[in-house]
Amino acid sequence: MSHSATTIASLASDFAGELIEPDQPAFDEARKVFNGMHDKRPGLIARCTSSRDVQLALEYAQHDGMQIAVRGGGHSTPGYSTCDGGLVIDLGPMKKAEIDPERRTGRFGPGLRWSELDAATQTHGLAVTGGRISHTGIAGLTLGSGSGWLERKFGMTAASLLSAELVCADGRVLRASAEENAELFWGLKGGAGNFGIVTEFEFRLHSVGPLLFAGMILHPRAVAPELIRFYRDFIERAPDEVGGGLALITAPPEEFVPEPARGQPACGVIVAYVGDPDDGPSAFGPLLEWGDPLLTMVQPMPYVAVQQMIDGGFPWGINDYSKSDYLPHLPDAAIDQLVAETSGTTSPFSQVILCPLGGAVARMDQSAMALTIPDAKWMYFCEALSWDRAEQDREIAWARAFMESMRRWSVGKAPPNFLEPDEGHRRLRVSFGEEKFGRLVALKAEYDPHNTFSLNANIPPTAG
Ligand SMILES: Cc1cc2nc3c(=O)[nH]c(=O)nc-3n(C[C@H](O)[C@H](O)[C@H](O)COP(=O)(O)OP(=O)(O)OC[C@H]3O[C@@H](n4cnc5c(N)ncnc54)[C@H](O)[C@@H]3O)c2cc1C
């Protein structure tokens, strides 16, 4: 890839943001992404402040034939928001948060992380379903998955997207909504950044908090098979307000964990009651009373704290590889297999999270969005995380084996954000289904026929 000093100078004359080249002191910090496995050196990082900056950066890359990586929060597990030698269009500085509390809507810049959006919306007691790790970007998450603690009450993030502004591959700035460029809007809701660079998201906001009855109950791993059975039966009958998940983790070496349990395999039940906190204790009563937990830290707490509850398990810069799938049901045999396979990990950061679907997720109007969620009660996230590259190779092998061992009970699908490139193109297509995939290919042909935006869960511009 080439880029000349002359063209950088001409870009710099109009560009309002920061242009960072490899020889500048800020480069090493600016090139970092969440996943330590992707240690790449772009040719140029354009930190945009407006749609105009995005247009200029795009034009520059196209003129010089550079590969383009678009970055919101930089959390992509496959490392799609960075590249070697190409141009990173970094939307990080675009952190607008304009909230209309009367209409319960908000317009947000693509550089926001969930911690920042949540802080802004919570000043009005409002929220939209966001990611479970607060340093994830709102942009990538909204476009390609949108799963979080609020989803059983309000559906996934796409269900609350009202409109988006984007810069298309040909440089046009368009707005997409149910009324305007409706097919494009449909594709943005789950199509994973394939059709342009989104410069503004407008969400419907919901009344949430500021306090939620929430927290974590920690049990020893030895009781996991019985606990998961109980959790399954409890949550499958629970109202939409009962959210959370269950994680097979290694208990952290923290003061709040009883000394003998620190560093030992454990089972964490995440509690999140999305309603009046006074109703939380009775709604979660059976779970709170179950067994003999190592600790119970459940109480009314700020929603923004709920959103940061498991951040400690996902530190920025760690090596990350992930496998996910839907489980229509969770029979006893699947639970036993899941618990047995989880013991194959050696890194204290690796973990398996089981999230209940149902509620508003099951009622989303999926004809109005590209995102395709099968009829399933559960989803698993098998997270291979470690600091050491040699150890990470073993953890990746573990995650792949985990997925294989669960295949009997899973559907072989996942939203674009949870697909690893080594799973091949077929799984992306299968996850959307033939009809929706065909519509996405047609949209790609219309809005990005040369596949300018290829670093993503890529929809090809031609069928085949
Ligand atoms: C530790 C961890 C936890 C996670 N937890 C959740 C979770 O709870 N729920 C969930 O749904 N997902 C979760 N994810 C997946 C997450 O949603 C995706 O990784 C998402 O892409 C991250 O968004 P980002 O903006 O930070 O990503 P980036 O790395 O910046 O971008 C990811 C992709 O989106 C594209 N993109 C980014 N911004 C734009 C834009 N403005 N316009 C067009 N394309 C854009 C990029 O080109 C790239 O292909 C998690 C991921 C990790 C690593």
The ligand as an SDF file (V2000), in Angstrom:
LIG
                    3D

 53 58  0  0  0  0  0  0  0  0999 V2000
  -14.7770   -8.5670   25.6080 C   0  0  0  0  0  0  0  0  0  0  0  0
  -15.9190   -8.4030   24.6520 C   0  0  0  0  0  0  0  0  0  0  0  0
  -17.2040   -8.3530   25.1310 C   0  0  0  0  0  0  0  0  0  0  0  0
  -18.2830   -8.2020   24.2640 C   0  0  0  0  0  0  0  0  0  0  0  0
  -19.5500   -8.1760   24.7630 N   0  0  0  0  0  0  0  0  0  0  0  0
  -20.5900   -8.0230   23.9340 C   0  0  0  0  0  0  0  0  0  0  0  0
  -21.9160   -7.9550   24.4280 C   0  0  0  0  0  0  0  0  0  0  0  0
  -22.1650   -8.0200   25.6160 O   0  0  0  0  0  0  0  0  0  0  0  0
  -22.9150   -7.8000   23.5340 N   0  0  0  0  0  0  0  0  0  0  0  0
  -22.6810   -7.7190   22.2030 C   0  0  0  0  0  0  0  0  0  0  0  0
  -23.6350   -7.5920   21.4360 O   0  0  0  0  0  0  0  0  0  0  0  0
  -21.4370   -7.7800   21.7060 N   0  0  0  0  0  0  0  0  0  0  0  0
  -20.3900   -7.9370   22.5340 C   0  0  0  0  0  0  0  0  0  0  0  0
  -19.1320   -8.0110   22.0280 N   0  0  0  0  0  0  0  0  0  0  0  0
  -18.9390   -7.9750   20.5780 C   0  0  0  0  0  0  0  0  0  0  0  0
  -18.9240   -6.5230   20.1400 C   0  0  0  0  0  0  0  0  0  0  0  0
  -20.2410   -6.1020   19.9650 O   0  0  0  0  0  0  0  0  0  0  0  0
  -18.2030   -6.3560   18.8210 C   0  0  0  0  0  0  0  0  0  0  0  0
  -16.8530   -6.6930   18.9910 O   0  0  0  0  0  0  0  0  0  0  0  0
  -18.3510   -4.9430   18.2720 C   0  0  0  0  0  0  0  0  0  0  0  0
  -17.9580   -4.9520   16.9420 O   0  0  0  0  0  0  0  0  0  0  0  0
  -17.5530   -3.9430   19.0480 C   0  0  0  0  0  0  0  0  0  0  0  0
  -17.8470   -2.6400   18.6420 O   0  0  0  0  0  0  0  0  0  0  0  0
  -16.6830   -1.5590   18.5520 P   0  0  0  0  0  0  0  0  0  0  0  0
  -17.2390   -0.3190   17.9880 O   0  0  0  0  0  0  0  0  0  0  0  0
  -15.9730   -1.5010   19.8550 O   0  0  0  0  0  0  0  0  0  0  0  0
  -15.7490   -2.3160   17.5240 O   0  0  0  0  0  0  0  0  0  0  0  0
  -14.6560   -1.9040   16.4540 P   0  0  0  0  0  0  0  0  0  0  0  0
  -13.5460   -2.8790   16.6570 O   0  0  0  0  0  0  0  0  0  0  0  0
  -14.3240   -0.4740   16.4640 O   0  0  0  0  0  0  0  0  0  0  0  0
  -15.4090   -2.2540   15.1150 O   0  0  0  0  0  0  0  0  0  0  0  0
  -15.9490   -3.5310   14.8940 C   0  0  0  0  0  0  0  0  0  0  0  0
  -16.4940   -3.6410   13.4870 C   0  0  0  0  0  0  0  0  0  0  0  0
  -17.5290   -2.6810   13.3090 O   0  0  0  0  0  0  0  0  0  0  0  0
  -17.2010   -1.7950   12.2420 C   0  0  0  0  0  0  0  0  0  0  0  0
  -17.5460   -0.4460   12.6460 N   0  0  0  0  0  0  0  0  0  0  0  0
  -17.2090    0.1660   13.7960 C   0  0  0  0  0  0  0  0  0  0  0  0
  -17.7340    1.3920   13.8340 N   0  0  0  0  0  0  0  0  0  0  0  0
  -18.4130    1.5660   12.6810 C   0  0  0  0  0  0  0  0  0  0  0  0
  -19.1780    2.6230   12.1400 C   0  0  0  0  0  0  0  0  0  0  0  0
  -19.3620    3.7640   12.7880 N   0  0  0  0  0  0  0  0  0  0  0  0
  -19.7370    2.4630   10.9310 N   0  0  0  0  0  0  0  0  0  0  0  0
  -19.5800    1.3060   10.2590 C   0  0  0  0  0  0  0  0  0  0  0  0
  -18.8650    0.2670   10.7060 N   0  0  0  0  0  0  0  0  0  0  0  0
  -18.2890    0.3920   11.9200 C   0  0  0  0  0  0  0  0  0  0  0  0
  -15.7050   -1.9570   12.0790 C   0  0  0  0  0  0  0  0  0  0  0  0
  -15.2820   -1.6660   10.7940 O   0  0  0  0  0  0  0  0  0  0  0  0
  -15.4630   -3.3930   12.4000 C   0  0  0  0  0  0  0  0  0  0  0  0
  -15.7280   -4.2020   11.3040 O   0  0  0  0  0  0  0  0  0  0  0  0
  -18.0390   -8.1180   22.8710 C   0  0  0  0  0  0  0  0  0  0  0  0
  -16.7270   -8.1560   22.3840 C   0  0  0  0  0  0  0  0  0  0  0  0
  -15.6790   -8.3000   23.2590 C   0  0  0  0  0  0  0  0  0  0  0  0
  -14.2820   -8.3600   22.7250 C   0  0  0  0  0  0  0  0  0  0  0  0
  1  2  1  0
  2  3  1  0
  2 52  2  0
  3  4  2  0
  4  5  1  0
  4 50  1  0
  5  6  2  0
  6  7  1  0
  6 13  1  0
  7  8  2  0
  7  9  1  0
  9 10  1  0
 10 11  2  0
 10 12  1  0
 12 13  2  0
 13 14  1  0
 14 15  1  0
 14 50  1  0
 15 16  1  0
 16 17  1  0
 16 18  1  0
 18 19  1  0
 18 20  1  0
 20 21  1  0
 20 22  1  0
 22 23  1  0
 23 24  1  0
 24 25  2  0
 24 26  1  0
 24 27  1  0
 27 28  1  0
 28 29  2  0
 28 30  1  0
 28 31  1  0
 31 32  1  0
 32 33  1  0
 33 34  1  0
 33 48  1  0
 34 35  1  0
 35 36  1  0
 35 46  1  0
 36 37  1  0
 36 45  1  0
 37 38  2  0
 38 39  1  0
 39 40  1  0
 39 45  2  0
 40 41  1  0
 40 42  2  0
 42 43  1  0
 43 44  2  0
 44 45  1  0
 46 47  1  0
 46 48  1  0
 48 49  1  0
 50 51  2  0
 51 52  1  0
 52 53  1  0
M  END
$$$$
